[in-house]
């Protein structure tokens, strides 16, 4: 069987220049990188978007409905169907704790049962962002605490969508937010495997 695991590796960086850093979530830097063992090639430039990572929550109720949020996203210039999600605010923060916090803050919900679905690199050609996906089940109402919905979040719409309907919308191309697609299809694959193998 072929070993298909991704493996950590770091290539030499001759120089690094910050292009943008403002203390918010993202930073942009330019690295001059060398391929190991290819010193005659010289170095080459790679732009890197630094990102602390994020957690996405696929919250499903007892009627097999998914909690979706319809929210305006300025870079995409679309109002997208999304899932509750949030950035890992502190270095080393446990992504599942981030997921629990974001479900409470964005949806005023808590979940009794949590399952890690997968973790993926968003766009490793230029970004260090890694997203962790969780299935949240056995939902109940929760207090948002002192969290206040602001900016785009203040205008979001909450939708409860049957899981099968959401799968169909993704396959039709009507719902195209990457995290929604990955989380929903990952769960569909798990369900299909469980159905085949009992």
C-alpha positions in Angstrom: 0.0 0.0 0.0 1.3 3.5 -0.9 2.1 5.8 2.0 -0.1 8.9 1.3 0.7 10.9 4.4 1.6 14.6 4.1 5.0 15.1 5.7 6.5 18.2 7.4 9.4 19.8 5.6 11.1 23.2 5.7 13.2 24.6 2.8 15.9 27.2 3.5 14.8 30.8 3.5 17.6 33.3 2.6 15.6 36.3 3.5 12.1 37.3 4.7 10.4 40.6 4.3 7.1 41.7 6.0 4.9 43.3 3.3 1.9 43.8 5.6 1.5 43.2 9.3 -1.1 45.1 11.4 -1.8 42.8 14.4 -5.1 41.5 13.0 -5.6 37.9 11.8 -3.5 38.0 8.6 0.0 39.1 7.7 1.7 39.0 4.3 5.4 38.3 3.8 7.8 37.6 1.0 10.3 34.7 1.4 13.4 34.1 -0.7 13.5 30.3 -0.7 16.1 27.8 -1.9 15.4 24.2 -3.0 17.7 21.9 -0.9 20.6 20.5 -2.8 20.0 22.8 -5.8 22.4 25.7 -4.9 23.1 26.4 -8.5 19.5 27.4 -9.1 19.6 30.3 -6.7 16.6 31.4 -4.6 13.1 32.2 -5.7 10.4 34.4 -4.2 7.2 33.1 -2.6 4.5 35.2 -1.1 3.1 33.8 2.2 -0.2 34.8 3.9 0.2 34.0 7.6 -2.9 32.8 9.3 -3.4 31.2 12.7 -5.9 28.6 11.5 -9.7 28.3 12.0 -12.4 25.9 13.1 -15.6 25.2 11.1 -18.7 23.6 12.7 -21.2 21.4 10.9 -24.0 21.5 13.5 -26.8 19.0 12.8 -30.0 18.8 14.8 -32.2 15.8 15.6 -34.1 16.2 12.4 -30.9 16.0 10.3 -30.9 19.7 9.5 -27.7 21.7 9.2 -27.3 25.1 10.8 -26.3 27.4 8.0 -25.6 31.1 8.0 -26.1 33.3 5.0 -23.5 36.1 5.2 -22.1 38.8 2.9 -18.4 38.4 2.1 -16.8 41.4 0.6 -13.8 39.8 -1.1 -16.1 37.4 -2.9 -18.8 40.1 -3.4 -21.4 37.4 -2.6 -23.8 36.6 0.2 -22.7 33.0 0.8 -24.3 30.1 2.6 -21.7 29.2 5.3 -21.3 27.3 8.5 -20.4 28.8 11.9 -16.7 29.3 12.0 -13.9 31.2 13.7 -10.3 31.9 13.8 -7.9 30.4 16.4 -7.3 33.6 18.3 -4.3 32.5 20.3 -1.2 30.5 19.3 -1.7 26.9 20.2 -5.4 27.3 20.9 -7.2 24.0 20.7 -9.3 24.1 17.5 -12.2 22.1 19.2 -12.4 24.8 21.9 -12.5 27.4 19.1 -15.4 25.4 17.5 -17.3 25.3 20.8 -16.8 29.0 21.3 -17.9 30.0 17.8 -21.0 27.8 17.9 -22.0 29.6 21.1 -21.2 33.1 19.9 -22.5 32.9 16.3 -25.5 30.6 16.8 -26.2 30.7 20.5 -25.9 26.9 20.6 -24.0 24.3 22.4 -23.4 20.6 21.4 -23.1 17.6 23.6 -21.3 15.5 21.0 -18.3 16.6 18.9 -16.6 14.7 16.2 -13.5 15.8 14.3 -14.2 15.4 10.6 -10.9 16.5 9.0 -8.3 19.2 8.9 -7.2 20.8 5.6 -4.8 23.4 4.2 -7.0 26.1 2.5 -4.6 27.1 -0.2 -1.0 26.0 0.6 0.5 27.6 -2.5 0.3 30.9 -0.7 -1.4 30.5 2.6 -0.5 28.9 5.9 -4.2 28.7 6.9 -5.3 25.3 8.2 -9.0 24.7 8.9 -10.3 22.1 11.3 -13.8 20.7 10.7 -16.1 19.4 13.4 -19.4 17.8 13.5 -21.6 19.1 16.4 -24.6 17.0 17.5 -27.1 16.9 20.3 -27.6 20.6 20.2 -29.1 22.9 22.8 -29.6 26.6 23.3 -26.7 28.5 24.9 -25.9 32.0 26.1 -23.7 34.1 23.8 -22.2 35.7 26.9 -20.9 39.2 26.1 -20.3 38.4 22.4 -22.0 40.9 20.1 -22.7 40.3 16.4 -21.1 43.2 14.5 -20.3 44.2 10.9 -21.2 41.3 8.5 -22.2 39.1 11.4 -24.9 41.6 12.4 -26.6 41.1 9.0 -26.4 37.3 8.9 -29.4 35.1 8.3 -29.8 31.8 10.1 -31.1 28.8 8.0 -31.9 25.3 9.0 -31.3 23.2 5.9 -32.0 19.4 5.5 -28.7 17.7 5.1 -29.7 15.9 1.8 -30.8 19.3 0.4 -27.5 20.9 1.3 -25.6 18.0 -0.5 -27.8 18.6 -3.6 -27.1 22.3 -3.5 -23.4 21.7 -3.3 -23.3 19.2 -6.2 -25.4 21.6 -8.3 -22.9 24.4 -7.7 -25.5 26.6 -5.9 -23.5 26.5 -2.6 -19.8 27.0 -3.2 -18.2 28.1 0.0 -15.1 25.8 0.4 -15.5 25.0 4.1 -19.2 24.1 3.6 -18.4 21.9 0.7 -15.6 20.1 2.5 -17.5 19.6 5.8 -20.7 18.4 4.2 -19.0 16.0 1.7 -16.7 14.6 4.4 -19.8 13.7 6.5 -21.6 12.3 3.4 -18.6 10.0 2.7 -18.5 8.9 6.4 -22.3 8.1 6.3 -21.9 6.2 3.0 -19.1 4.1 4.4 -21.0 3.4 7.6 -24.0 2.3 5.5 -21.9 0.0 3.4 -20.0 -1.5 6.3 -22.8 -1.5 8.9 
